[in-house]
């Protein structure tokens, strides 16, 4: 057996033992040893292999798989390998192939997803010599993602433990992406010789080489000191955050009767406001006294609304709940940071006999009345507006999705449209790339999420046309690859609709708007889909959209065409209607 083959087989074996369940592999020569080892592992039923030709799409496909594998455990869905959360990895060759993974790794880092990159490399003696497809790959993703360098394999003893131990060390602390760089010398293809100077076996019974026990950062009464600081007129704001953290905090809000504002894709069942963002966006001059909180607790990373940032500036106190070193406080308003807010903290208040001090029925009722009035104003405005707008599509989509569905939301307007206009549903799971909130890789991330949950739940994505076109290569699935069961709804308003709602869309900037920000493209999406052999359907009314959303196997695109020129006036009327109905003096 040649050294490259031996190293690749051991590395893949230890990755599987450490929980890797899906691997996306991109074709290349230098990563051939890993490709063959992955193929053998798939044939043995130890992992699922996906092959993609574009490293950028492959990275986001692996990111979607990682998200889905975490969801599968949370949803109680067995993946056939027990209860441990599965991990996803992406494998590529050397050179620019590695650099193309950078966007996915940045998103994974800021979203706290444990994405694994294995990059093949030239051996050290070729670095800096002008050798083909050779660059410096160590710390290529620094400073956010560290590189673990695997030594070049040689025909000698003492390497099996090193290879396996390096994998375990690299994967310690699974809440972050890792980069494992593996140099290979030729030959790069396997041979049939079995003469290797030491055993290449791992630990007995499929155990990992080094079992690393993760450190817990929470305790049963986490957040008790925070609750002792705030009072009854507290609002809990949940942005993009880990599911268990958000769920616990939502239960705290429910028990204390605090208004709970949740941005998608987060989910925190409790006293959740259905139209909280509408209220905050409409309150251009600030909330009326009856709704103004004495304290706001921010959990995760709220990123969707300027109204939220205005609320934080006007709040009496701001407290952050985050276990991350880079907690969300871009305005430097937080007076405290707490790693966890547990429902046990409410029990702590009960034992102290102080729970009544945190209950204010009139505060809760005032927010409920305002929330209901905002919903009525939204319904009135949308019913009077010609179909479709993004707000219409978001509302229809969330109403029509089957129970148990998985929904991926693209950046820019789609996730905001859902936040503003769609009903909150506890029976579906919502995902989005909110780590850096870019439009790149969204088709591939959605496809990865659909593949990660397989056929157990129907999967959907809601994307804008530019987001779709930016990652249209995500539709490319080879004839030998498993195709995701995914319906991609594309709201096609012929360009950058979100910019019409920002300062760039103001009338005084109209001269350069269309070329610089509107970016009309004139692309025939049906023809694009035909080229990829992906089913396409153009819907022209709400009834047709609902019919198109019925679960079906395979990858397909549902296009809805809209006019972005209507957006500023529509949102202006919506904000005015909400302000008049919900924020005027009672």
N, C-alpha and C positions, 0 to 999 in steps of 0.2 A: 504494500500500500504506500502510495507517495504521501509526503508530509501534508500537502494542501488538502488532500482528501481526508486524511486522519483528523486534522484540525476541524474541518468543516463538519464532519459527522459528529464529533464530540460537542462542538458548540451548539449545533442544532438539538442534539439530545438533551443537553443541559437546559436550553431554553424551554423545551417542552416540559421538562421536570419543574421548571420555575413557573409554569402556568401559561406559556405562549400557546394559543389555540388557533390563531389565524395569522398567516404570513402573506404579505403582498410582495411578489418578486418581479423585478424588472430585468429584462434580458441584458446580458453583457458577457464579455469574455472573462474579465478578471474575477467576477463573482460566480463563475461557473462551478467551483467546488461547493459553494453554498447552495446553488440551484439544484445540483444533483442530490445533495443531502436532504434538502427540503422535499424533493420529489419522492425519495425513499421513505421519509417520515410520513408523507401523505398516503403512500401506498400501504403503509403499516397501520393506517387509521389513527395516527397520533396528532395530526393537525390538519387544517384545511388550507390549501394553497390557492392563491389568486394571482394570476399573471397579468400585468399591465405594461404597456410600452412607454408611458409617459410618467417620469418620476414625480412630477408635481402632483398629478392626479393620483398616483399610487400612494403618495404620502397622505393625502386627504382621505383616500379610501381606507387606509389603515387607521386614521383618526376616527372615522365613522365607525369602523369595526370596534375600536376601543370603547367608544361611547356606548355602543350597543351591548358589548360584553358586560360593562358595568350595569347597564339597565337590566340585563337578563337575570343577574343575581338579585337585584332589587325587586324585580317583578316575580321572582320565584320560578323562572323558566330554566329548566335544566338544559345544559348544552351537551350533555353526554359525558362530561368529565368531572362530575361532582359539584360541590358547592363553592369552591374557590373561584374568585373572579378571574376570568380568562384575560390574557393579555394579547395585544396585537403588535406585529412587527412589520417593517418594510425593509427589503434587501435590494441593494443596488450595486452597480459597478463603480469604478473610480472616475474622478474628474468632475465635469459639470453635472453628471448624474447626481452626485452628492449635493451639490449646491442647490439643485432643484427641489430638494426636500426641505429647504430652510423655511418657506412659508408655513408648511404644516407643523414643523417643530415649534415655530414661534407661537402659533395658535395653541398647540398642545401645552406649551409651558404656561402661557397666561390663563389657560382654562383648567390647568391642573390635571391633564390627562396623561396617563403613563404610556406614551407612545415609544416604541423601541426602533431605532435605526441601526441596521448592520450594513456598513459600507465596506466593500472590498477595496483594497489599496495595492499599489505597487510596493515591492520590498524597499527597505530604507536606502539601499545602495542606488536606487533609481531616482529618489527624490532630489530635485534641484539639478538634474542632469539634462533636462530637455526631453526626457522620455515621453512617448506618446501617452495622452490621457493621464498625465501625472501632475498633481499639485500638492499643496500641503493640506492634508485633511485633518490633522490633529487640531482640535478646538476650532474647527471651521464654523461651528455654531455658537462659539463663545460670544458674550459671557454668560448667556442664559442656559446653555446646555453643555455639560462637560463631556469630554471624550475619554473613553476607556480604550487604550491601545492594547491589542493582543499581540504578543511577540510572534515573529515569523516562525512558522513550524519547521522543525528539523527532524531528521531521522535519528532520534535518540530518546533515552528515557527521561522521566521527570516532567513531562509536559501535560499529561492528562489532568493532574490536580490543578495545575496553573490555569488551563483553559476553563475548567469547570468553576474554579474559585473566582476567576475574573467575571464570569457571567453572573454569579450570585452577588458579588460585590457591586457590580454595575446596576443590578436591578433592586438593590436595597433602597427602600424608600420609594414605593411605587407611585406616588402621587405626582411624578414629574417625568418628562421624557428623558431618554438616555441615548447616547451615541456610542456605538461599539465599532471601532475601526479595525479591520482585519486584513493585514497584508498577506498576499499569497505569492509564492514563487512557482514558476512552471515546473512540472506539468500541472495543468489546471483541470484535467479530466481524470476520472477515476480509472484505476486499473484493478485487476483481479487478484493481485498478490496479497497474501494475508500476513506477511512477515513484518510485524511491528514489534519493537523491542520491549514494550510493556503493555499491560492490559489497558484497554480504553473504556472499560466498564465504569458506570457511575455507581452511586450508592445502591444498596439492595432495596428491593421493593419500590423502585421508581422514586426514591427520596432525592431531594436536592442535595448538592454537595455541601453547601453551607446554609443552614436554616437561620435566616435573619428575622428576629422578632421585632416588628415595627413598634415604635414608641407611641403610646397613647397620649394625646394632648388634651383630653377632656376628663372630667370627673362627674359624678352623679349630680352634684349641685352647682355645676358650672353656670355662671351668670347670676348667682345669688347676690353678689356685691353690686352688680349692675342694677338689678331690680330694687335694691335698697337705695339706689341713687335717684331713680326716676319716680314719677308719680302716675296718677290715673290718666292724665291727658297726654298719653304717649302714643305715637304712631309707629308701627313697625313696617319698614320698607325692605322688601326682599328683591335683590337683583340676582344675576347669574351666580349660582352657588351650589355646593354639593347637596344632593337630595336629602340625606338624613339631617344635615344641619338645618336646612330650610324647613323640613317637616317638623322638627322639634320646636323651632322658633314659632312656626305657625300655630302649634298647639298651645304655646305660651300665650300668644295673642288671643286665641279663642277663649281660653280660661279667664283671662283678665278683661275681656271685652274691648281690647284695643283695636282700632282700625288697622287693617292689614292690606298693604298695597304690594302686589306681586307682579314683577315684570317677567314676561316670557323670555327664556324658556323655563324659568324657575316655577316650582309648584310647592305651595305651602298651605295645605288645607286648614281652614280655620275661619275666622271672621273676615274672610277676604272680600275686599271691595271689587266690584265688577267693572267699575268705571273710574277708578282712582286716578289714572293718568289723565283722563279727560278733564277731571276736576282741576288738577294741578295745572294743566296747560291753559285752561280757560281763565285761571286766576292770575291774570297778567299783573294786577296790582296787589297780589297777595291774597291769602285766604281771609274770609271774614272771621271775626273774633271767635264765633262759636265753633269754628273748625280748626283754629290755629293751635297746633300742639305746643305743649311746654317742652317736649323732648321727642326726638326722632331717633329710633334705633335702626341702623343700616346694616343689613346682613348681605354679604356677597358684594357684587359689583353692579349697581344700577347704571345702565348706559344708554337708555332709549329716549329720555325726555329732558328737555330743558326746564320743564315745569318742576321736575324732581329736584334739580339743582337749585332752582329758585326757592323751593320749600326749605331745603337745608340751610340756605343763607338766612332765611327768616325765622327758623326754629329757635326756641330758647336754648336748647342743648342738642348736640349731636353725639351719639355713641355708636361705635362700630363693633360688630361681631365678626371676627375673622381670625382664622388660624394661620394666615399667610403673612410673611414678612412685608410684602407690598400690599397692605390692606387698602381698600378703596376709600380715599379721602382726598381727592384732587384739589379741593378748595381749602384744605387744612383747617377744617372746622371741628374735627372730632376732639372731645375732651377725654375720651377713654377708648381703649380697644380691649375687647374680651374675646377669648378664643372660642367660646361655645356658649350657647344659651339653651340650657336643658329644661325640660318640663319639671324636672325634680326641683328646680329653683322655686317654682310655684308651691310645691309641697313644703319647701322650707319656709315660705311666707305663711302658709297655713299653720305650721307648727308654732311659729312665733305669734300667731294671732293677729297679724297685721294685714291680712289679705284684703279686708274691706277698704283699706286706704288706696287700693289700686283699682277699685271698681267705681265707675262713674257712668251710670246708665244713660244720663242725658247726653254725655259726650258721645257715647256709642250710638245713641238714637239720632243725634244730629248728623253724624256721618252717614248713617243708613238712609236718612231722608235725602241727603244731598246725592248720594250714590244712585238712588232710585230716580230722582229727578234728572240726573245726567243721562241715565239710560233712556228715559222717555224723550229727552231732547235729541239724542243720537238717533233713535228710531224715527222721529219726526223728520229730521234732516235727510236721512238716507232714503226714506220712503218717498220723499219729494224730489229726489235726485235721480236722473236717468241712469239706468244700469248700463255698463258696470263702472265702478271705480274700485281702487284697491280696498277701500273700506267695505264695499259690498262683497267683494270676493272673499275677504277674510271672514266676514260674518257667515256667508253661505258655506264656506269650506268647513269652519268649525262646527256649524250646525249639522252638516251632512256626514261628517266622518263617522264610520262605524265605531262602536265601542271597542276599546282595546287597541285602537290604531296608534301608530307611531307617526309623528309629524315633525319634519325638519323645516325650519324657517330660515330663509335667506336674509342677509343683512340689508341695510338701507330701508326701503319702505315696507316690505312684507312683514317683518317682525313688528314694526311699529303699527301697521294696520291691524294686526292681530291684537296688539296691546290695547289699541284704542276702541276697536269695534267688535271684536269677537267674543262670544260667550266663554266664560271660564268653565272648563270641563275637567272633572277629576278622573274620568274613565279613559283618557288618552294621555300619551306621553309626548312631550314636546322637547325637541332638541334644537340647538343653534350653535354656530361658531361665534361666541361672544367674547372669547379671550382677547382677540384683537379686532373682532367685528369686521373683517375684510370680506370682500365679495369673492375672493378666489377660493377655489376648491369646493364650492358648495354642492355641485352636482355629485362629485366624488364622495364627499362626506355623507351625503344622504344615501348614496348607493351602498357605502360601507355599512351604515347603520342598518339598512334593509337586509343586507347579507348577514349581519351579525345576529339578527333576530330570526333569520331564515323565514320560513313560511308560517311561523307561529302567530304573527300579527300583521295586519295590512299596513303598508308603509307609504307615506306621502311626503312630498316636499312642496313648499310654496316659495317661488323665486321670482325676482324681477328679470326682465329680459337681458339687461347687461350682466347681471350675476350669472344667468344661464349661459350666455355666450362666452363669458370669461373662462368658464370651465366646461365648454361644450365637449372637449375631449373626454370628459367623464362618461360620455355615452358609448365610448369605444370599448366594447367587450368582445373578446375573441370568441370564435365558434366553439372552442373547447372549454370555455370558462362558464361558471355558474352565473346566470343572469339574475340580478336582483328583482324581486317583485316590488316595483316602485312606480308610483304615479307622480310625475313631476308637473305641477301646475305652474305655468309661466304667465305672469301678468305682463303683457307686452304693451308698454306705453311708449315705445319707440324712443328709448333713451333714458337719461338720468332723471327720473321723476322726483327724487328726493331733493334735488337742487332747486326745484321750483318753490320749495317750502323754506329754503334757507336764504340768507342775505343775498346770495348770488342771483336769486330769482326775482329780486326787486326790479320794478320798472326802469329805474335809472341805470341798471346794468344790462339792459336788454340787448344792446348792440353786440356784445361779445358772448352772450349767454349760450346761444344754440351751439356754436362751434366748440366752446371750451367746456361747457357743463352739460348741455342737453345731449350732445353726442349722438344724434340720430344715426342709425346704422343701416336701415333699409334691408335687413336680412329677412329672407323667406324662411321662417322656422320650420315649415312643413318640408321644404326641400332639404334643409340641414338634417332633419330627422330621417328623411328617406335615405340620405347618404350613409347614415349610420345604421340603417335598417332597424329603426326604432319607430314604433307606432306613434302617430300624431293625430290629434283631434282638435279642431277649432270649435269652441262653443260660443254662442252669441246671446244666451240668456241664462237666467238663474236655473231654470228647470233643466236645461241641457247640461249645465255644470254639475248639478246634483246627480244626474244620470251617469255622467262621466266618472264620478267619484265612487261608483260601486266597485267593490274589490274585484280585481282581475289579476291573473298571473302575468308576469313579465314586466319589462321596462317600457313605459309609454309616457308621452308628453301631452298634456292638455293645455292648449293655449287660449288665453282670454285677452282680447285687444281692448285697450282703454286709451283715453285722451288725457295726457298729463297737464295740458293747458288749463284744465278745469280745477286742478288741485288747490291753488292758493285761495280761490273764491270759496270752494267747498269747505276747506278747513277754517276759513274765516267765519263763515256762517255757523259752522259747528261750534266753534269756541264761543261765539256770541250767544247761541242758543243755550249752551250749557251754563254760561255765566248768568243769563237771565233766569233760567229755571232753577238753578241749584245754589247760586252764590249770592243772590240779592238778599237784603235784610229780611228776616222773617217777621 
